[in-house]
């Protein structure tokens, strides 16, 4: 069997003997990791999965029943645009580069490793969810997200092996050795060490944490390093499904919770539903961890990445006229002397904060859609986004205490707020008590509404996972 059969690709692996040998050596380690840390209890089940087979807009993937360890994780780069120039920073209008410039080597490796480490981390977090899936439809969507996160790991590992020599090979191995939540070898970013043991957490994760991934990939898809840019552009094609799973998952939870709130006279749990105030707490929890993923509000690293043409802004070419990032300042409130004081920051040093603002605006549009669903059920309740300074663990606001209006408060006041605004052990126990696996094709758990339609034109009662 050729390498093309086991690793579908458009990077001509069969004609790069050194790279082929390296990836053939890494693949068994990946499969061993997948069998150990991938979805538990479903490795030998036939699942209706989408597999990337090319970068063609029409027909880039095929669908068929496949066992997950036999999934054909591939490596795909979108086609190169002719005579492309770096579009921002100090490298603006310089030819994009197909090899790693020595002066950018460490920075590029850091970007690639950080992105790559998130992919296996999320698979590890979600490995037990199939055992309490609300339907075969949802179970399949979980596994689709999982295998695509595995393919995104392959995309980053290809770059490490192809462009970073022994350092890259060591980094690729390390990504299979770290474990989500492990005290000794945790994942790099804290959001990927948080437990996900119920489906409300899964939907919030794919909605809000994967949404950070969308924005991070979009900025890397502006990169002057052509292989990274082209890899991330194709990853965004698959990432859209992950956001769909989260957005529609929460929509379905909200709809059912609102229905049961109305039918029960205010206590949806009495009829087997999740109270809307607990949905809000889960949103608060995962959004605040997602906020951390953008990095510090004031960042010299972000400025350096932008200056070097490695990581741009979201929609850099479409949204901005000045691509140098040298014009203007961005005002960021910082804590000084126990008070919030405005600080004018050069645009380049505020790149993380600019991206976080894009994320907040995108997330608010989803909140509005969910509130419309609640209102249509005649229930007096509105969801909201937590303030970007509340419950933060990274950046300017880490180590300080803020209420949900973004105002400084005491540690004691904050402790009361976290009890009211974040999931308690009792809240988590309530949600987990509803997490009963449903395996009859077309049937749904009581706490969630059915989706509007099935997958890829198949009926909702199709056997998406053959148990």
C-alpha positions in Angstrom: 0.0 0.0 0.0 1.4 3.4 -1.0 1.7 6.3 1.4 -1.0 8.1 -0.6 -3.4 5.3 0.3 -2.8 5.7 4.1 -2.1 9.4 4.2 -4.0 11.2 1.4 -2.1 14.3 0.5 -1.4 17.0 -2.1 2.2 17.6 -0.9 3.9 14.9 -3.0 4.9 12.8 0.1 5.9 9.8 -2.1 8.8 11.8 -3.7 10.3 13.2 -0.5 12.1 10.2 0.9 13.2 11.8 4.2 9.8 13.2 5.0 8.1 10.0 3.9 10.3 8.0 6.3 9.7 10.5 9.1 5.9 10.4 8.8 5.8 6.7 8.4 7.7 6.5 11.7 5.3 8.9 13.3 2.1 7.4 12.1 2.2 4.2 14.3 2.8 6.5 17.4 -0.2 8.5 16.4 -2.4 5.4 16.0 -1.2 4.1 19.3 -2.1 7.4 20.9 -5.5 7.4 19.1 -6.4 3.9 20.4 -5.3 4.9 23.9 -6.8 8.4 24.1 -9.4 8.6 21.3 -13.1 7.9 21.8 -13.3 5.1 24.4 -15.4 2.1 23.5 -16.0 3.0 19.8 -12.7 2.1 18.0 -14.2 -0.9 16.2 -17.6 0.7 15.3 -18.5 1.7 11.8 -19.2 5.4 11.7 -20.5 7.6 8.9 -17.6 10.0 8.6 -16.5 12.7 6.2 -12.9 12.3 4.9 -11.0 15.0 3.2 -9.7 13.7 -0.1 -8.7 17.0 -2.0 -8.9 20.8 -1.8 -11.4 21.1 -4.6 -14.3 23.2 -3.7 -16.7 20.8 -5.4 -16.2 17.4 -3.8 -13.3 18.0 -1.4 -14.5 15.2 0.9 -16.3 11.8 0.7 -18.7 10.2 3.2 -18.8 6.5 4.2 -18.9 4.1 7.1 -15.4 3.7 8.5 -13.8 2.5 11.7 -11.9 5.5 13.3 -8.5 3.8 13.5 -8.8 3.2 9.8 -9.7 6.9 9.0 -7.4 8.3 6.4 -5.9 11.4 8.1 -4.5 13.5 5.3 -2.3 16.5 4.6 -3.7 19.2 2.4 -2.6 22.7 1.4 -4.8 25.0 -0.6 -3.3 25.9 -4.0 -0.7 28.6 -4.0 -1.7 32.0 -5.3 0.7 33.1 -8.0 3.4 35.7 -7.0 1.8 36.3 -3.6 3.4 38.9 -1.4 3.4 39.2 2.3 0.4 41.4 3.1 1.3 43.1 6.4 4.0 44.2 8.9 7.6 45.1 8.1 7.7 42.4 5.4 4.8 43.9 3.4 5.2 43.4 -0.4 8.1 41.0 0.1 7.6 37.6 -1.7 6.0 35.0 0.6 8.5 32.4 1.7 8.3 28.6 1.2 11.1 27.8 3.6 11.6 29.0 7.2 13.9 32.1 7.5 16.5 31.5 10.2 15.5 34.6 12.1 11.8 33.5 12.3 12.5 29.8 13.1 11.7 29.9 16.8 8.7 32.1 16.4 7.2 29.9 13.7 7.8 26.7 15.6 6.2 28.2 18.6 3.1 29.2 16.6 2.8 25.8 15.0 3.4 23.8 18.2 0.9 25.8 20.1 -1.8 25.4 17.4 -0.9 21.7 17.0 -1.1 20.9 20.7 -4.7 22.0 20.9 -5.9 19.3 18.5 -5.0 16.1 20.4 -5.9 18.0 23.6 -9.6 18.3 22.6 -9.8 14.7 21.5 -8.6 13.6 25.0 -11.0 15.9 26.7 -14.0 14.4 24.8 -13.0 10.7 24.8 -15.8 9.5 27.1 -18.7 11.5 25.6 -19.8 8.8 23.2 -20.9 6.8 26.3 -23.6 9.3 27.1 -24.5 10.7 23.6 -28.1 12.0 23.3 -28.5 10.4 19.8 -26.6 8.6 17.1 -26.7 11.8 15.1 -24.8 13.6 17.9 -22.5 10.7 18.5 -21.4 10.8 14.9 -20.9 14.5 15.0 -18.7 14.1 18.1 -16.6 11.5 16.3 -16.4 13.7 13.1 -15.0 16.5 15.2 -12.6 14.2 16.8 -11.1 12.7 13.6 -10.9 16.2 12.1 -9.0 17.4 15.1 -6.7 14.5 14.5 -6.2 15.6 10.9 -5.4 19.1 12.0 -2.7 17.6 14.2 -1.4 15.9 11.1 -1.3 19.3 9.3 0.9 20.8 12.0 3.1 17.7 12.3 3.7 17.8 8.6 5.0 21.4 8.9 7.2 20.4 11.9 8.7 17.4 10.1 9.1 19.1 6.8 10.7 22.4 7.9 12.2 22.0 11.4 14.4 18.9 11.3 15.1 17.1 14.6 13.6 19.9 16.6 10.3 19.5 14.7 10.4 15.7 15.0 10.9 16.0 18.8 8.0 18.5 19.0 5.7 16.2 17.1 6.5 13.4 19.5 5.9 15.6 22.5 2.4 16.4 21.3 1.6 12.7 21.6 3.1 12.5 25.1 1.3 15.4 26.8 -2.1 14.7 28.2 -5.1 16.9 28.8 -5.4 17.6 32.5 -2.2 15.7 33.4 -0.5 17.3 36.4 3.0 16.4 35.1 2.6 16.8 31.3 -0.5 19.0 30.7 -1.5 20.5 27.4 0.1 23.9 26.7 -3.1 26.0 26.9 -5.3 25.8 30.0 -8.7 25.6 28.2 -7.5 22.2 26.8 -6.9 20.8 30.4 -10.5 21.4 31.5 -12.7 18.3 31.8 -15.5 17.8 29.4 -17.7 15.0 30.8 -21.2 16.2 29.7 -22.7 17.3 26.4 -23.5 20.8 27.5 -19.8 21.3 28.1 -19.1 19.7 24.6 -21.4 22.1 22.8 -20.0 25.1 24.7 -16.5 24.0 23.9 -17.1 23.5 20.2 -19.1 26.8 20.1 -16.7 29.0 22.1 -13.2 27.4 22.3 -13.3 26.1 18.7 -14.5 29.6 17.8 -11.2 30.9 19.1 -9.6 28.3 16.8 -11.5 29.8 13.9 -10.0 33.3 14.6 -6.5 32.0 15.3 -6.5 29.9 12.1 -7.8 32.9 10.2 -4.9 35.1 11.4 -2.4 32.3 10.5 -4.1 32.0 7.1 -2.7 35.5 6.4 0.9 34.3 7.1 3.8 35.1 4.9 5.0 31.5 5.5 3.2 30.0 2.6 2.9 26.3 3.9 1.4 27.5 7.2 -1.0 29.9 5.4 -2.2 27.2 3.0 -2.6 24.6 5.7 -4.7 26.8 7.9 -6.9 27.9 5.0 -7.9 24.3 4.4 -8.3 23.7 8.2 -10.8 26.5 8.3 -13.0 24.5 5.8 -13.3 21.7 8.4 -13.4 24.0 11.4 -16.7 25.4 10.2 -18.4 22.0 11.0 -17.1 22.1 14.6 -18.6 25.6 15.1 -21.9 24.3 13.5 -22.0 21.4 16.0 -21.5 23.8 19.0 -23.9 26.5 17.7 -26.7 24.2 16.7 -26.1 22.0 19.8 -26.7 25.0 22.1 -29.6 26.1 20.0 -31.2 22.7 20.4 -30.6 22.7 24.2 -32.0 26.2 24.6 -35.1 25.4 22.6 -35.8 22.2 24.6 -35.0 23.9 27.9 -37.4 26.8 27.0 -40.1 24.4 26.0 -39.8 22.4 29.3 -39.6 25.7 31.3 -42.9 26.8 29.8 -44.6 23.3 30.2 -43.4 22.9 33.8 -44.3 26.4 34.9 -40.6 27.3 35.6 -38.8 24.1 36.5 -37.6 22.3 33.4 -35.5 19.8 35.4 -38.8 18.3 36.8 -39.5 17.3 33.2 -36.0 16.2 32.4 -34.6 19.5 31.0 -31.6 21.7 31.8 -32.5 25.0 33.5 -31.6 28.0 31.4 -29.7 29.6 34.3 -27.3 26.6 34.3 -26.9 26.9 30.5 -25.8 30.5 31.2 -23.3 29.3 33.8 -21.7 26.9 31.3 -21.5 29.6 28.7 -19.8 31.9 31.3 -17.3 29.2 32.2 -16.2 28.3 28.6 -16.2 31.8 27.2 -13.9 33.0 30.0 -11.4 30.2 29.2 -11.7 31.0 25.5 -11.0 34.6 26.2 -7.6 33.5 27.8 -6.7 31.8 24.5 -6.1 35.1 22.7 -3.2 35.9 25.0 -2.3 39.1 26.8 -4.1 42.3 26.0 -0.7 44.0 25.6 1.8 41.7 23.9 5.3 42.2 22.4 5.1 38.7 21.0 2.0 39.5 19.0 3.7 42.7 17.8 6.7 40.7 16.7 4.6 38.0 14.9 2.8 40.8 13.0 6.0 42.7 12.2 7.6 39.5 10.8 4.6 38.8 8.6 3.9 35.5 10.4 0.4 36.2 11.9 -1.9 38.9 10.6 -5.2 40.3 11.8 -8.6 38.8 11.2 -9.6 39.5 7.5 -6.4 41.6 7.2 -6.7 42.2 3.5 -10.4 42.8 3.4 -10.9 44.9 6.6 -7.8 47.1 6.9 -6.3 49.8 4.7 -3.1 50.3 6.7 -1.4 47.0 6.7 1.8 48.2 8.4 0.0 48.4 11.8 2.1 51.5 12.6 -0.8 53.9 12.6 -2.9 54.8 15.6 -3.3 53.4 19.1 -5.8 51.2 20.9 -7.0 52.0 24.4 -6.9 49.2 26.9 -8.0 49.5 30.6 -5.3 48.2 32.9 -5.1 47.9 36.7 -2.9 50.6 38.3 -2.9 51.4 42.0 -6.0 49.3 42.6 -8.0 51.1 39.9 -8.8 50.5 36.2 -6.9 53.1 34.2 -6.9 53.6 30.4 -3.6 52.9 28.6 -3.0 53.9 25.0 -1.2 51.0 23.3 0.4 50.9 19.8 -1.7 48.9 17.5 0.9 46.2 17.0 1.0 45.5 20.7 -2.8 45.3 20.9 -3.2 42.6 18.2 -4.4 40.0 20.7 -7.0 42.4 22.0 -8.2 43.4 18.5 -8.7 39.7 17.8 -10.6 39.1 21.1 -12.9 42.0 20.1 -13.7 40.3 16.8 -14.5 37.1 18.7 -16.8 38.8 21.2 -18.8 40.4 18.4 -19.1 37.1 16.6 -20.2 35.3 19.8 -22.8 38.0 20.6 -24.6 37.3 17.3 -25.1 33.7 18.4 -26.4 34.9 21.8 -29.0 37.0 20.0 -30.2 34.0 18.0 -30.5 31.9 21.1 -32.5 34.6 22.9 -34.9 34.8 20.0 -35.5 31.0 20.4 -36.3 31.5 24.1 -38.6 34.4 23.4 -40.5 32.4 20.8 -41.3 29.9 23.5 -42.7 32.7 25.7 -40.1 32.4 28.4 -38.8 35.4 30.2 -35.1 34.8 30.2 -32.1 36.2 28.3 -28.6 34.7 27.8 -25.6 37.0 27.7 -21.8 36.9 27.3 -19.7 37.3 30.4 -17.6 40.4 30.6 -14.1 39.9 29.1 -12.5 40.8 32.4 -14.5 38.3 34.5 -12.8 35.0 35.6 -9.6 35.5 33.7 -6.4 33.5 34.1 -4.2 35.0 31.5 -3.3 38.6 30.5 -3.7 41.9 32.2 -6.6 40.8 34.3 -5.2 37.6 35.7 -4.6 37.9 39.5 -7.3 40.6 39.9 -10.9 40.2 40.7 -13.7 41.5 38.5 -17.5 41.3 38.6 -19.5 40.5 35.5 -19.7 44.2 34.6 -15.9 44.3 34.3 -15.5 46.3 37.5 -12.9 45.6 40.1 -14.2 43.8 43.2 -12.8 42.1 46.3 -11.8 38.5 46.5 -14.7 37.8 48.8 -17.2 39.5 46.4 -15.7 37.5 43.6 -16.1 34.2 45.4 -19.8 35.0 45.8 -20.0 35.8 42.1 -18.3 32.7 40.9 -20.9 30.6 43.0 -23.7 32.5 41.2 -22.2 32.8 37.7 -20.1 29.6 37.2 -21.2 26.0 37.4 -21.2 24.5 40.9 -20.7 20.9 41.7 -24.5 20.6 42.2 -25.1 22.2 38.7 -22.7 19.7 37.1 -24.3 16.8 38.9 -27.7 17.9 37.7 -26.5 18.1 34.1 -24.7 14.7 34.3 -27.8 13.1 35.7 -29.5 13.8 32.4 -26.7 12.4 30.3 -28.1 9.0 29.3 -27.0 7.4 26.1 -29.7 7.1 23.4 -28.8 4.6 20.6 -32.1 4.0 18.7 -31.8 5.6 15.3 -33.8 8.9 15.1 -34.4 9.1 18.8 -33.2 11.9 21.0 -32.6 12.4 24.7 -35.4 14.4 26.4 -33.1 17.3 27.3 -32.4 18.3 23.7 -34.5 19.1 20.6 -33.9 17.1 17.4 -31.9 18.8 14.6 -33.7 20.2 11.6 -32.2 17.6 9.2 -29.8 14.7 9.0 -26.2 14.7 7.7 -25.2 14.9 4.0 -28.8 14.4 2.9 -29.3 11.3 5.0 -32.5 10.9 7.0 -32.4 11.7 10.7 -33.1 8.1 11.6 -30.1 6.8 9.6 -27.8 4.5 11.5 -24.9 7.0 11.7 -23.0 4.8 14.2 -23.4 1.0 13.8 -23.4 -0.3 17.3 
